Amino acid sequence: MKQFRAGDTYYILTDMQELPDRFGVGDKTVVKGSTGHDHTIKNGKFFVGTSPKSILVVGYVKAEEDCKLQHPEHDDISLDIGIWEVRRQREIWNGLEKIVID
Amino acid sequence: MTDYIDNIKTILDNIDKIPDELWVRRERVNQPLDQKQFIILHEYNEGGYDWESERLELTKDGELRYAFDSGCSCNGPWENLSDKEYEYKKCENTTKKSLVVTLDEITKVFKERYDKSYDDEKPPYPWNESNTINDLVTLLGKPDVSKVFGIRNTEIRRCYVKNIGYEKIKKVFDVKVIDSTTDNNGKPMELFDIEIKEEIDKNPIITIDRYLMVVDGSSKRQYLLGVPNNIKTCHFAKAWTFDIHPDDFNPIIET
């Protein structure tokens, strides 16, 4: 299971061939950090979607040839062709689980 | 509401002290911002829609912008910036600029919405409990090691930890290290417990919280993330933060 971490997001290569139509039109931006640390995709698209596997799944990246994940503060990461699951990060604060907000 | 406005005044008065890394230019979908525009604050609350967003934006020039929006799952709270038209825009991606406002105008808008929230018998809107703004005010104040773990925003907490020093925090809290190792990129990780003593209604309360210290692969920044108390290893803790079984957690790259 190929996987990598980019800051507070996690990417796992899935064996999915297609995404359901209900996931809508793909976007170039994956995660929009509250302080502007946006993760964007080159040669691919991000589709908002959920997964029964985890509540932290926020969508999927459909990677084409020479696909790269870019971030203003992180090095570029090359993504193999395919569909990647995207997860946010969580933590416990004040006794409750919350999404890591930067 | 008074506290909130006072906090905004404090931020505006200390705008030069906000660390550079919190000022990041943002280019939203459908709304490229010019080079001078930086956004650091936004808030969410829960309502009848999937999401509602109440934002106060601040530019490096000390300019305030206010925006309110809400919507459903077909769009995201970051995509739109509309003011008062959100009811009609909830399923559209619109290109709306936020309003540049003065502090007096902000006070007026907030008061109107605050009063309305009581008229409608809804709970008060979150600006009274604005964690991000409170966190920023804490960061701009005198460093106080006892406030580190009360900061909700992870990035602001990181700046606070940097100002004080991780080693000093460990010493002051007399932390108990549970596990220490390195990640796949050779960056250190540490799992530790802190003991927080409080007094509520004259009753002493002791809480033990477990934290994972991780270092960002690219920026080398040091983050402290809260994790469950039953986790015994750094690897398990980091896997937990992404809801992945530790046996399956093996990132080939970490940036």
Interface residues (C-beta under 8 A of the other chain):
Chain A: M1 K2 Q3 F4 R5 A6 G7 D8 Y10 I12 G24 D27 K28 T29 K32 G33 S34 T35 G36 H37 D38 V48 S54 I55 L56 H71 P72 E73 H74 D75 I77 R87 Q89 R90 E91 I92 W93 N94 K98 V100 I101 D102
Chain B: E21 L22 V24 R25 R26 E27 R28 V29 F38 I39 I40 L41 H42 S73 C74 G76 W78 T132 R152 N153 T154 E155 D209 D216 G217 S218 S219 L225 G226 V227 P228 W240 T241 F242 D243 I244 D248 F249 N250 P251 I252 I253 E254 T255
